[in-house]
Amino acid sequence: MTQTNSWCGSLALYSPTSRSVAQGERVAGDRACRGNETASIDFTVPATGVYFLNVFFGGGSGSYRLQISATGTPIALPNPTRAGCLSGRVESITYSLQFIALGIPDELTIGGQRVCPSCQVKAPIYTEMAARLDAAMNAGNAVEACYDSAGSIFQIKLSK
């Protein structure tokens, strides 16, 4: 967490056994005050589980950036069952204030098929997929975007 104003902020990491921040087991934390100071946590996870990160910003507004990185063996989750795929060129991508900060589009069009929140197929929710679709559109390359039974795009095949 990097802050760019005179307010304070803190990070706290809680164990998988935590039921709430108030009653949880805090395993790591840091605090930052004054402009451009950085709070960070360096923690080795002792066991598999869902850990909780509490981010607190105190007093007023400011500009903050949360950056998380992890190293280690990725958890191999199987892809969902494929319900269908859209194929063709990415013809348009629409971004709005609501999702642009997350790096994901509101909607797009692939091979003449509209992808949107109320459509059968939804726009991808992962920034890496959105970035690749954006690059494919700019290059004029064809894509194949496969989705699951909920309409969530989970796989993208890029081709020239």
Chimera marker file (.cmm) of the C-alpha trace (Angstrom):
<marker_set name="trace">
<marker id="1" x="0.000" y="0.000" z="0.000" r="1" g="1" b="0" radius="0.5"/>
<marker id="2" x="1.476" y="3.342" z="-0.997" r="1" g="1" b="0" radius="0.5"/>
<marker id="3" x="-0.228" y="6.517" z="0.072" r="1" g="1" b="0" radius="0.5"/>
<marker id="4" x="0.299" y="9.965" z="-1.382" r="1" g="1" b="0" radius="0.5"/>
<marker id="5" x="-1.196" y="12.263" z="1.228" r="1" g="1" b="0" radius="0.5"/>
<marker id="6" x="-0.776" y="13.002" z="4.933" r="1" g="1" b="0" radius="0.5"/>
<marker id="7" x="-3.252" y="10.425" z="6.239" r="1" g="1" b="0" radius="0.5"/>
<marker id="8" x="-2.488" y="7.046" z="7.799" r="1" g="1" b="0" radius="0.5"/>
<marker id="9" x="-3.299" y="3.561" z="6.638" r="1" g="1" b="0" radius="0.5"/>
<marker id="10" x="-2.591" y="0.030" z="7.773" r="1" g="1" b="0" radius="0.5"/>
<marker id="11" x="-2.535" y="-3.525" z="6.506" r="1" g="1" b="0" radius="0.5"/>
<marker id="12" x="-3.288" y="-6.585" z="8.611" r="1" g="1" b="0" radius="0.5"/>
<marker id="13" x="-3.231" y="-10.214" z="7.518" r="1" g="1" b="0" radius="0.5"/>
<marker id="14" x="-5.428" y="-12.670" z="9.421" r="1" g="1" b="0" radius="0.5"/>
<marker id="15" x="-5.244" y="-16.465" z="9.591" r="1" g="1" b="0" radius="0.5"/>
<marker id="16" x="-7.751" y="-18.835" z="7.990" r="1" g="1" b="0" radius="0.5"/>
<marker id="17" x="-9.172" y="-19.596" z="11.437" r="1" g="1" b="0" radius="0.5"/>
<marker id="18" x="-10.316" y="-15.989" z="11.858" r="1" g="1" b="0" radius="0.5"/>
<marker id="19" x="-14.050" y="-15.432" z="12.098" r="1" g="1" b="0" radius="0.5"/>
<marker id="20" x="-13.813" y="-11.628" z="12.009" r="1" g="1" b="0" radius="0.5"/>
<marker id="21" x="-11.208" y="-8.888" z="12.075" r="1" g="1" b="0" radius="0.5"/>
<marker id="22" x="-12.201" y="-8.045" z="15.651" r="1" g="1" b="0" radius="0.5"/>
<marker id="23" x="-11.722" y="-11.620" z="16.847" r="1" g="1" b="0" radius="0.5"/>
<marker id="24" x="-9.205" y="-12.862" z="14.314" r="1" g="1" b="0" radius="0.5"/>
<marker id="25" x="-5.664" y="-14.040" z="14.712" r="1" g="1" b="0" radius="0.5"/>
<marker id="26" x="-3.467" y="-11.348" z="13.170" r="1" g="1" b="0" radius="0.5"/>
<marker id="27" x="-0.407" y="-12.985" z="11.616" r="1" g="1" b="0" radius="0.5"/>
<marker id="28" x="1.256" y="-9.918" z="10.050" r="1" g="1" b="0" radius="0.5"/>
<marker id="29" x="0.749" y="-6.193" z="9.686" r="1" g="1" b="0" radius="0.5"/>
<marker id="30" x="2.243" y="-2.798" z="8.948" r="1" g="1" b="0" radius="0.5"/>
<marker id="31" x="1.262" y="0.870" z="9.130" r="1" g="1" b="0" radius="0.5"/>
<marker id="32" x="2.088" y="3.901" z="6.978" r="1" g="1" b="0" radius="0.5"/>
<marker id="33" x="1.683" y="7.586" z="7.822" r="1" g="1" b="0" radius="0.5"/>
<marker id="34" x="2.803" y="10.797" z="6.146" r="1" g="1" b="0" radius="0.5"/>
<marker id="35" x="3.009" y="11.255" z="2.405" r="1" g="1" b="0" radius="0.5"/>
<marker id="36" x="4.520" y="8.585" z="0.150" r="1" g="1" b="0" radius="0.5"/>
<marker id="37" x="5.291" y="6.119" z="2.944" r="1" g="1" b="0" radius="0.5"/>
<marker id="38" x="4.718" y="2.448" z="2.160" r="1" g="1" b="0" radius="0.5"/>
<marker id="39" x="3.128" y="-0.239" z="4.304" r="1" g="1" b="0" radius="0.5"/>
<marker id="40" x="3.975" y="-3.793" z="3.332" r="1" g="1" b="0" radius="0.5"/>
<marker id="41" x="3.664" y="-7.333" z="4.605" r="1" g="1" b="0" radius="0.5"/>
<marker id="42" x="6.146" y="-10.099" z="3.890" r="1" g="1" b="0" radius="0.5"/>
<marker id="43" x="4.643" y="-13.345" z="5.164" r="1" g="1" b="0" radius="0.5"/>
<marker id="44" x="5.339" y="-17.020" z="4.490" r="1" g="1" b="0" radius="0.5"/>
<marker id="45" x="2.093" y="-18.968" z="4.520" r="1" g="1" b="0" radius="0.5"/>
<marker id="46" x="2.522" y="-22.016" z="6.777" r="1" g="1" b="0" radius="0.5"/>
<marker id="47" x="-0.552" y="-23.903" z="5.531" r="1" g="1" b="0" radius="0.5"/>
<marker id="48" x="-3.151" y="-23.895" z="2.793" r="1" g="1" b="0" radius="0.5"/>
<marker id="49" x="-6.188" y="-21.778" z="3.591" r="1" g="1" b="0" radius="0.5"/>
<marker id="50" x="-8.068" y="-18.590" z="2.924" r="1" g="1" b="0" radius="0.5"/>
<marker id="51" x="-6.230" y="-15.687" z="4.568" r="1" g="1" b="0" radius="0.5"/>
<marker id="52" x="-7.935" y="-12.345" z="5.100" r="1" g="1" b="0" radius="0.5"/>
<marker id="53" x="-6.355" y="-8.969" z="4.361" r="1" g="1" b="0" radius="0.5"/>
<marker id="54" x="-7.751" y="-5.947" z="6.189" r="1" g="1" b="0" radius="0.5"/>
<marker id="55" x="-6.863" y="-2.616" z="4.601" r="1" g="1" b="0" radius="0.5"/>
<marker id="56" x="-7.598" y="0.484" z="6.681" r="1" g="1" b="0" radius="0.5"/>
<marker id="57" x="-7.383" y="4.091" z="5.519" r="1" g="1" b="0" radius="0.5"/>
<marker id="58" x="-7.725" y="6.692" z="8.248" r="1" g="1" b="0" radius="0.5"/>
<marker id="59" x="-8.976" y="10.225" z="7.841" r="1" g="1" b="0" radius="0.5"/>
<marker id="60" x="-10.132" y="11.857" z="4.661" r="1" g="1" b="0" radius="0.5"/>
<marker id="61" x="-9.533" y="11.023" z="1.056" r="1" g="1" b="0" radius="0.5"/>
<marker id="62" x="-6.343" y="10.331" z="-0.782" r="1" g="1" b="0" radius="0.5"/>
<marker id="63" x="-4.748" y="8.323" z="-3.521" r="1" g="1" b="0" radius="0.5"/>
<marker id="64" x="-3.847" y="4.740" z="-2.646" r="1" g="1" b="0" radius="0.5"/>
<marker id="65" x="-2.514" y="1.760" z="-4.545" r="1" g="1" b="0" radius="0.5"/>
<marker id="66" x="-2.802" y="-1.813" z="-3.298" r="1" g="1" b="0" radius="0.5"/>
<marker id="67" x="-0.401" y="-4.225" z="-4.940" r="1" g="1" b="0" radius="0.5"/>
<marker id="68" x="-0.330" y="-7.905" z="-4.032" r="1" g="1" b="0" radius="0.5"/>
<marker id="69" x="2.189" y="-10.410" z="-5.305" r="1" g="1" b="0" radius="0.5"/>
<marker id="70" x="2.731" y="-14.001" z="-4.339" r="1" g="1" b="0" radius="0.5"/>
<marker id="71" x="5.314" y="-16.614" z="-5.131" r="1" g="1" b="0" radius="0.5"/>
<marker id="72" x="5.092" y="-20.335" z="-4.787" r="1" g="1" b="0" radius="0.5"/>
<marker id="73" x="3.466" y="-23.301" z="-6.400" r="1" g="1" b="0" radius="0.5"/>
<marker id="74" x="0.179" y="-22.345" z="-8.036" r="1" g="1" b="0" radius="0.5"/>
<marker id="75" x="-2.906" y="-24.243" z="-7.005" r="1" g="1" b="0" radius="0.5"/>
<marker id="76" x="-3.986" y="-26.333" z="-9.983" r="1" g="1" b="0" radius="0.5"/>
<marker id="77" x="-7.723" y="-25.875" z="-10.305" r="1" g="1" b="0" radius="0.5"/>
<marker id="78" x="-9.473" y="-27.540" z="-13.216" r="1" g="1" b="0" radius="0.5"/>
<marker id="79" x="-11.227" y="-25.330" z="-15.740" r="1" g="1" b="0" radius="0.5"/>
<marker id="80" x="-15.024" y="-25.313" z="-15.537" r="1" g="1" b="0" radius="0.5"/>
<marker id="81" x="-17.045" y="-27.350" z="-18.004" r="1" g="1" b="0" radius="0.5"/>
<marker id="82" x="-17.261" y="-25.537" z="-21.317" r="1" g="1" b="0" radius="0.5"/>
<marker id="83" x="-20.783" y="-24.458" z="-22.257" r="1" g="1" b="0" radius="0.5"/>
<marker id="84" x="-19.762" y="-22.786" z="-25.522" r="1" g="1" b="0" radius="0.5"/>
<marker id="85" x="-17.325" y="-20.499" z="-27.291" r="1" g="1" b="0" radius="0.5"/>
<marker id="86" x="-17.448" y="-17.273" z="-29.289" r="1" g="1" b="0" radius="0.5"/>
<marker id="87" x="-15.079" y="-16.962" z="-32.250" r="1" g="1" b="0" radius="0.5"/>
<marker id="88" x="-13.964" y="-14.109" z="-34.454" r="1" g="1" b="0" radius="0.5"/>
<marker id="89" x="-12.309" y="-10.739" z="-34.218" r="1" g="1" b="0" radius="0.5"/>
<marker id="90" x="-12.783" y="-8.510" z="-31.193" r="1" g="1" b="0" radius="0.5"/>
<marker id="91" x="-14.753" y="-5.688" z="-32.780" r="1" g="1" b="0" radius="0.5"/>
<marker id="92" x="-15.347" y="-3.431" z="-29.794" r="1" g="1" b="0" radius="0.5"/>
<marker id="93" x="-14.605" y="-3.102" z="-26.098" r="1" g="1" b="0" radius="0.5"/>
<marker id="94" x="-16.495" y="-0.732" z="-23.783" r="1" g="1" b="0" radius="0.5"/>
<marker id="95" x="-14.980" y="0.510" z="-20.534" r="1" g="1" b="0" radius="0.5"/>
<marker id="96" x="-16.720" y="2.689" z="-17.942" r="1" g="1" b="0" radius="0.5"/>
<marker id="97" x="-15.705" y="4.419" z="-14.731" r="1" g="1" b="0" radius="0.5"/>
<marker id="98" x="-17.284" y="1.561" z="-12.805" r="1" g="1" b="0" radius="0.5"/>
<marker id="99" x="-14.802" y="-1.086" z="-14.020" r="1" g="1" b="0" radius="0.5"/>
<marker id="100" x="-11.860" y="0.699" z="-15.708" r="1" g="1" b="0" radius="0.5"/>
<marker id="101" x="-9.952" y="0.965" z="-12.412" r="1" g="1" b="0" radius="0.5"/>
<marker id="102" x="-10.188" y="-2.827" z="-12.166" r="1" g="1" b="0" radius="0.5"/>
<marker id="103" x="-8.909" y="-3.186" z="-15.725" r="1" g="1" b="0" radius="0.5"/>
<marker id="104" x="-11.989" y="-5.030" z="-16.942" r="1" g="1" b="0" radius="0.5"/>
<marker id="105" x="-14.513" y="-4.082" z="-19.631" r="1" g="1" b="0" radius="0.5"/>
<marker id="106" x="-18.244" y="-3.596" z="-19.253" r="1" g="1" b="0" radius="0.5"/>
<marker id="107" x="-18.920" y="-5.260" z="-22.567" r="1" g="1" b="0" radius="0.5"/>
<marker id="108" x="-17.340" y="-6.292" z="-25.833" r="1" g="1" b="0" radius="0.5"/>
<marker id="109" x="-18.230" y="-7.734" z="-29.208" r="1" g="1" b="0" radius="0.5"/>
<marker id="110" x="-16.535" y="-10.866" z="-30.574" r="1" g="1" b="0" radius="0.5"/>
<marker id="111" x="-17.402" y="-12.039" z="-34.076" r="1" g="1" b="0" radius="0.5"/>
<marker id="112" x="-20.639" y="-10.049" z="-34.041" r="1" g="1" b="0" radius="0.5"/>
<marker id="113" x="-21.749" y="-11.476" z="-30.661" r="1" g="1" b="0" radius="0.5"/>
<marker id="114" x="-22.295" y="-8.949" z="-27.867" r="1" g="1" b="0" radius="0.5"/>
<marker id="115" x="-20.880" y="-9.852" z="-24.429" r="1" g="1" b="0" radius="0.5"/>
<marker id="116" x="-22.399" y="-7.894" z="-21.524" r="1" g="1" b="0" radius="0.5"/>
<marker id="117" x="-23.689" y="-8.188" z="-17.921" r="1" g="1" b="0" radius="0.5"/>
<marker id="118" x="-27.242" y="-9.039" z="-19.072" r="1" g="1" b="0" radius="0.5"/>
<marker id="119" x="-26.154" y="-11.203" z="-22.034" r="1" g="1" b="0" radius="0.5"/>
<marker id="120" x="-25.796" y="-14.994" z="-22.038" r="1" g="1" b="0" radius="0.5"/>
<marker id="121" x="-22.011" y="-14.495" z="-22.105" r="1" g="1" b="0" radius="0.5"/>
<marker id="122" x="-20.443" y="-12.027" z="-19.650" r="1" g="1" b="0" radius="0.5"/>
<marker id="123" x="-17.267" y="-9.986" z="-20.110" r="1" g="1" b="0" radius="0.5"/>
<marker id="124" x="-14.164" y="-11.528" z="-18.518" r="1" g="1" b="0" radius="0.5"/>
<marker id="125" x="-13.516" y="-10.551" z="-14.902" r="1" g="1" b="0" radius="0.5"/>
<marker id="126" x="-9.740" y="-11.082" z="-15.064" r="1" g="1" b="0" radius="0.5"/>
<marker id="127" x="-7.517" y="-8.177" z="-16.098" r="1" g="1" b="0" radius="0.5"/>
<marker id="128" x="-5.040" y="-10.431" z="-17.926" r="1" g="1" b="0" radius="0.5"/>
<marker id="129" x="-7.800" y="-11.783" z="-20.174" r="1" g="1" b="0" radius="0.5"/>
<marker id="130" x="-9.139" y="-8.277" z="-20.815" r="1" g="1" b="0" radius="0.5"/>
<marker id="131" x="-5.644" y="-7.058" z="-21.713" r="1" g="1" b="0" radius="0.5"/>
<marker id="132" x="-5.173" y="-9.890" z="-24.205" r="1" g="1" b="0" radius="0.5"/>
<marker id="133" x="-8.555" y="-9.226" z="-25.796" r="1" g="1" b="0" radius="0.5"/>
<marker id="134" x="-7.648" y="-5.544" z="-26.081" r="1" g="1" b="0" radius="0.5"/>
<marker id="135" x="-4.324" y="-6.437" z="-27.745" r="1" g="1" b="0" radius="0.5"/>
<marker id="136" x="-6.082" y="-8.845" z="-30.128" r="1" g="1" b="0" radius="0.5"/>
<marker id="137" x="-8.551" y="-6.107" z="-31.107" r="1" g="1" b="0" radius="0.5"/>
<marker id="138" x="-5.722" y="-3.632" z="-31.767" r="1" g="1" b="0" radius="0.5"/>
<marker id="139" x="-3.838" y="-6.223" z="-33.858" r="1" g="1" b="0" radius="0.5"/>
<marker id="140" x="-6.962" y="-7.345" z="-35.732" r="1" g="1" b="0" radius="0.5"/>
<marker id="141" x="-6.397" y="-10.964" z="-34.650" r="1" g="1" b="0" radius="0.5"/>
<marker id="142" x="-9.112" y="-13.569" z="-34.213" r="1" g="1" b="0" radius="0.5"/>
<marker id="143" x="-9.917" y="-15.021" z="-30.787" r="1" g="1" b="0" radius="0.5"/>
<marker id="144" x="-11.913" y="-17.865" z="-29.362" r="1" g="1" b="0" radius="0.5"/>
<marker id="145" x="-13.466" y="-17.053" z="-25.967" r="1" g="1" b="0" radius="0.5"/>
<marker id="146" x="-14.947" y="-20.038" z="-24.137" r="1" g="1" b="0" radius="0.5"/>
<marker id="147" x="-17.443" y="-19.687" z="-21.309" r="1" g="1" b="0" radius="0.5"/>
<marker id="148" x="-19.016" y="-21.859" z="-18.611" r="1" g="1" b="0" radius="0.5"/>
<marker id="149" x="-22.686" y="-22.533" z="-17.806" r="1" g="1" b="0" radius="0.5"/>
<marker id="150" x="-22.925" y="-19.198" z="-15.944" r="1" g="1" b="0" radius="0.5"/>
<marker id="151" x="-21.682" y="-17.368" z="-19.062" r="1" g="1" b="0" radius="0.5"/>
<marker id="152" x="-18.299" y="-16.492" z="-17.506" r="1" g="1" b="0" radius="0.5"/>
<marker id="153" x="-15.413" y="-16.424" z="-19.967" r="1" g="1" b="0" radius="0.5"/>
<marker id="154" x="-12.682" y="-18.634" z="-18.508" r="1" g="1" b="0" radius="0.5"/>
<marker id="155" x="-10.497" y="-19.406" z="-21.534" r="1" g="1" b="0" radius="0.5"/>
<marker id="156" x="-9.220" y="-17.364" z="-24.462" r="1" g="1" b="0" radius="0.5"/>
<marker id="157" x="-7.444" y="-18.724" z="-27.516" r="1" g="1" b="0" radius="0.5"/>
<marker id="158" x="-5.555" y="-16.146" z="-29.572" r="1" g="1" b="0" radius="0.5"/>
<marker id="159" x="-4.618" y="-16.698" z="-33.213" r="1" g="1" b="0" radius="0.5"/>
<marker id="160" x="-3.309" y="-14.689" z="-36.138" r="1" g="1" b="0" radius="0.5"/>
<link id1="1" id2="2" r="1" g="1" b="0" radius="0.2"/>
<link id1="2" id2="3" r="1" g="1" b="0" radius="0.2"/>
<link id1="3" id2="4" r="1" g="1" b="0" radius="0.2"/>
<link id1="4" id2="5" r="1" g="1" b="0" radius="0.2"/>
<link id1="5" id2="6" r="1" g="1" b="0" radius="0.2"/>
<link id1="6" id2="7" r="1" g="1" b="0" radius="0.2"/>
<link id1="7" id2="8" r="1" g="1" b="0" radius="0.2"/>
<link id1="8" id2="9" r="1" g="1" b="0" radius="0.2"/>
<link id1="9" id2="10" r="1" g="1" b="0" radius="0.2"/>
<link id1="10" id2="11" r="1" g="1" b="0" radius="0.2"/>
<link id1="11" id2="12" r="1" g="1" b="0" radius="0.2"/>
<link id1="12" id2="13" r="1" g="1" b="0" radius="0.2"/>
<link id1="13" id2="14" r="1" g="1" b="0" radius="0.2"/>
<link id1="14" id2="15" r="1" g="1" b="0" radius="0.2"/>
<link id1="15" id2="16" r="1" g="1" b="0" radius="0.2"/>
<link id1="16" id2="17" r="1" g="1" b="0" radius="0.2"/>
<link id1="17" id2="18" r="1" g="1" b="0" radius="0.2"/>
<link id1="18" id2="19" r="1" g="1" b="0" radius="0.2"/>
<link id1="19" id2="20" r="1" g="1" b="0" radius="0.2"/>
<link id1="20" id2="21" r="1" g="1" b="0" radius="0.2"/>
<link id1="21" id2="22" r="1" g="1" b="0" radius="0.2"/>
<link id1="22" id2="23" r="1" g="1" b="0" radius="0.2"/>
<link id1="23" id2="24" r="1" g="1" b="0" radius="0.2"/>
<link id1="24" id2="25" r="1" g="1" b="0" radius="0.2"/>
<link id1="25" id2="26" r="1" g="1" b="0" radius="0.2"/>
<link id1="26" id2="27" r="1" g="1" b="0" radius="0.2"/>
<link id1="27" id2="28" r="1" g="1" b="0" radius="0.2"/>
<link id1="28" id2="29" r="1" g="1" b="0" radius="0.2"/>
<link id1="29" id2="30" r="1" g="1" b="0" radius="0.2"/>
<link id1="30" id2="31" r="1" g="1" b="0" radius="0.2"/>
<link id1="31" id2="32" r="1" g="1" b="0" radius="0.2"/>
<link id1="32" id2="33" r="1" g="1" b="0" radius="0.2"/>
<link id1="33" id2="34" r="1" g="1" b="0" radius="0.2"/>
<link id1="34" id2="35" r="1" g="1" b="0" radius="0.2"/>
<link id1="35" id2="36" r="1" g="1" b="0" radius="0.2"/>
<link id1="36" id2="37" r="1" g="1" b="0" radius="0.2"/>
<link id1="37" id2="38" r="1" g="1" b="0" radius="0.2"/>
<link id1="38" id2="39" r="1" g="1" b="0" radius="0.2"/>
<link id1="39" id2="40" r="1" g="1" b="0" radius="0.2"/>
<link id1="40" id2="41" r="1" g="1" b="0" radius="0.2"/>
<link id1="41" id2="42" r="1" g="1" b="0" radius="0.2"/>
<link id1="42" id2="43" r="1" g="1" b="0" radius="0.2"/>
<link id1="43" id2="44" r="1" g="1" b="0" radius="0.2"/>
<link id1="44" id2="45" r="1" g="1" b="0" radius="0.2"/>
<link id1="45" id2="46" r="1" g="1" b="0" radius="0.2"/>
<link id1="46" id2="47" r="1" g="1" b="0" radius="0.2"/>
<link id1="47" id2="48" r="1" g="1" b="0" radius="0.2"/>
<link id1="48" id2="49" r="1" g="1" b="0" radius="0.2"/>
<link id1="49" id2="50" r="1" g="1" b="0" radius="0.2"/>
<link id1="50" id2="51" r="1" g="1" b="0" radius="0.2"/>
<link id1="51" id2="52" r="1" g="1" b="0" radius="0.2"/>
<link id1="52" id2="53" r="1" g="1" b="0" radius="0.2"/>
<link id1="53" id2="54" r="1" g="1" b="0" radius="0.2"/>
<link id1="54" id2="55" r="1" g="1" b="0" radius="0.2"/>
<link id1="55" id2="56" r="1" g="1" b="0" radius="0.2"/>
<link id1="56" id2="57" r="1" g="1" b="0" radius="0.2"/>
<link id1="57" id2="58" r="1" g="1" b="0" radius="0.2"/>
<link id1="58" id2="59" r="1" g="1" b="0" radius="0.2"/>
<link id1="59" id2="60" r="1" g="1" b="0" radius="0.2"/>
<link id1="60" id2="61" r="1" g="1" b="0" radius="0.2"/>
<link id1="61" id2="62" r="1" g="1" b="0" radius="0.2"/>
<link id1="62" id2="63" r="1" g="1" b="0" radius="0.2"/>
<link id1="63" id2="64" r="1" g="1" b="0" radius="0.2"/>
<link id1="64" id2="65" r="1" g="1" b="0" radius="0.2"/>
<link id1="65" id2="66" r="1" g="1" b="0" radius="0.2"/>
<link id1="66" id2="67" r="1" g="1" b="0" radius="0.2"/>
<link id1="67" id2="68" r="1" g="1" b="0" radius="0.2"/>
<link id1="68" id2="69" r="1" g="1" b="0" radius="0.2"/>
<link id1="69" id2="70" r="1" g="1" b="0" radius="0.2"/>
<link id1="70" id2="71" r="1" g="1" b="0" radius="0.2"/>
<link id1="71" id2="72" r="1" g="1" b="0" radius="0.2"/>
<link id1="72" id2="73" r="1" g="1" b="0" radius="0.2"/>
<link id1="73" id2="74" r="1" g="1" b="0" radius="0.2"/>
<link id1="74" id2="75" r="1" g="1" b="0" radius="0.2"/>
<link id1="75" id2="76" r="1" g="1" b="0" radius="0.2"/>
<link id1="76" id2="77" r="1" g="1" b="0" radius="0.2"/>
<link id1="77" id2="78" r="1" g="1" b="0" radius="0.2"/>
<link id1="78" id2="79" r="1" g="1" b="0" radius="0.2"/>
<link id1="79" id2="80" r="1" g="1" b="0" radius="0.2"/>
<link id1="80" id2="81" r="1" g="1" b="0" radius="0.2"/>
<link id1="81" id2="82" r="1" g="1" b="0" radius="0.2"/>
<link id1="82" id2="83" r="1" g="1" b="0" radius="0.2"/>
<link id1="83" id2="84" r="1" g="1" b="0" radius="0.2"/>
<link id1="84" id2="85" r="1" g="1" b="0" radius="0.2"/>
<link id1="85" id2="86" r="1" g="1" b="0" radius="0.2"/>
<link id1="86" id2="87" r="1" g="1" b="0" radius="0.2"/>
<link id1="87" id2="88" r="1" g="1" b="0" radius="0.2"/>
<link id1="88" id2="89" r="1" g="1" b="0" radius="0.2"/>
<link id1="89" id2="90" r="1" g="1" b="0" radius="0.2"/>
<link id1="90" id2="91" r="1" g="1" b="0" radius="0.2"/>
<link id1="91" id2="92" r="1" g="1" b="0" radius="0.2"/>
<link id1="92" id2="93" r="1" g="1" b="0" radius="0.2"/>
<link id1="93" id2="94" r="1" g="1" b="0" radius="0.2"/>
<link id1="94" id2="95" r="1" g="1" b="0" radius="0.2"/>
<link id1="95" id2="96" r="1" g="1" b="0" radius="0.2"/>
<link id1="96" id2="97" r="1" g="1" b="0" radius="0.2"/>
<link id1="97" id2="98" r="1" g="1" b="0" radius="0.2"/>
<link id1="98" id2="99" r="1" g="1" b="0" radius="0.2"/>
<link id1="99" id2="100" r="1" g="1" b="0" radius="0.2"/>
<link id1="100" id2="101" r="1" g="1" b="0" radius="0.2"/>
<link id1="101" id2="102" r="1" g="1" b="0" radius="0.2"/>
<link id1="102" id2="103" r="1" g="1" b="0" radius="0.2"/>
<link id1="103" id2="104" r="1" g="1" b="0" radius="0.2"/>
<link id1="104" id2="105" r="1" g="1" b="0" radius="0.2"/>
<link id1="105" id2="106" r="1" g="1" b="0" radius="0.2"/>
<link id1="106" id2="107" r="1" g="1" b="0" radius="0.2"/>
<link id1="107" id2="108" r="1" g="1" b="0" radius="0.2"/>
<link id1="108" id2="109" r="1" g="1" b="0" radius="0.2"/>
<link id1="109" id2="110" r="1" g="1" b="0" radius="0.2"/>
<link id1="110" id2="111" r="1" g="1" b="0" radius="0.2"/>
<link id1="111" id2="112" r="1" g="1" b="0" radius="0.2"/>
<link id1="112" id2="113" r="1" g="1" b="0" radius="0.2"/>
<link id1="113" id2="114" r="1" g="1" b="0" radius="0.2"/>
<link id1="114" id2="115" r="1" g="1" b="0" radius="0.2"/>
<link id1="115" id2="116" r="1" g="1" b="0" radius="0.2"/>
<link id1="116" id2="117" r="1" g="1" b="0" radius="0.2"/>
<link id1="117" id2="118" r="1" g="1" b="0" radius="0.2"/>
<link id1="118" id2="119" r="1" g="1" b="0" radius="0.2"/>
<link id1="119" id2="120" r="1" g="1" b="0" radius="0.2"/>
<link id1="120" id2="121" r="1" g="1" b="0" radius="0.2"/>
<link id1="121" id2="122" r="1" g="1" b="0" radius="0.2"/>
<link id1="122" id2="123" r="1" g="1" b="0" radius="0.2"/>
<link id1="123" id2="124" r="1" g="1" b="0" radius="0.2"/>
<link id1="124" id2="125" r="1" g="1" b="0" radius="0.2"/>
<link id1="125" id2="126" r="1" g="1" b="0" radius="0.2"/>
<link id1="126" id2="127" r="1" g="1" b="0" radius="0.2"/>
<link id1="127" id2="128" r="1" g="1" b="0" radius="0.2"/>
<link id1="128" id2="129" r="1" g="1" b="0" radius="0.2"/>
<link id1="129" id2="130" r="1" g="1" b="0" radius="0.2"/>
<link id1="130" id2="131" r="1" g="1" b="0" radius="0.2"/>
<link id1="131" id2="132" r="1" g="1" b="0" radius="0.2"/>
<link id1="132" id2="133" r="1" g="1" b="0" radius="0.2"/>
<link id1="133" id2="134" r="1" g="1" b="0" radius="0.2"/>
<link id1="134" id2="135" r="1" g="1" b="0" radius="0.2"/>
<link id1="135" id2="136" r="1" g="1" b="0" radius="0.2"/>
<link id1="136" id2="137" r="1" g="1" b="0" radius="0.2"/>
<link id1="137" id2="138" r="1" g="1" b="0" radius="0.2"/>
<link id1="138" id2="139" r="1" g="1" b="0" radius="0.2"/>
<link id1="139" id2="140" r="1" g="1" b="0" radius="0.2"/>
<link id1="140" id2="141" r="1" g="1" b="0" radius="0.2"/>
<link id1="141" id2="142" r="1" g="1" b="0" radius="0.2"/>
<link id1="142" id2="143" r="1" g="1" b="0" radius="0.2"/>
<link id1="143" id2="144" r="1" g="1" b="0" radius="0.2"/>
<link id1="144" id2="145" r="1" g="1" b="0" radius="0.2"/>
<link id1="145" id2="146" r="1" g="1" b="0" radius="0.2"/>
<link id1="146" id2="147" r="1" g="1" b="0" radius="0.2"/>
<link id1="147" id2="148" r="1" g="1" b="0" radius="0.2"/>
<link id1="148" id2="149" r="1" g="1" b="0" radius="0.2"/>
<link id1="149" id2="150" r="1" g="1" b="0" radius="0.2"/>
<link id1="150" id2="151" r="1" g="1" b="0" radius="0.2"/>
<link id1="151" id2="152" r="1" g="1" b="0" radius="0.2"/>
<link id1="152" id2="153" r="1" g="1" b="0" radius="0.2"/>
<link id1="153" id2="154" r="1" g="1" b="0" radius="0.2"/>
<link id1="154" id2="155" r="1" g="1" b="0" radius="0.2"/>
<link id1="155" id2="156" r="1" g="1" b="0" radius="0.2"/>
<link id1="156" id2="157" r="1" g="1" b="0" radius="0.2"/>
<link id1="157" id2="158" r="1" g="1" b="0" radius="0.2"/>
<link id1="158" id2="159" r="1" g="1" b="0" radius="0.2"/>
<link id1="159" id2="160" r="1" g="1" b="0" radius="0.2"/>
</marker_set>
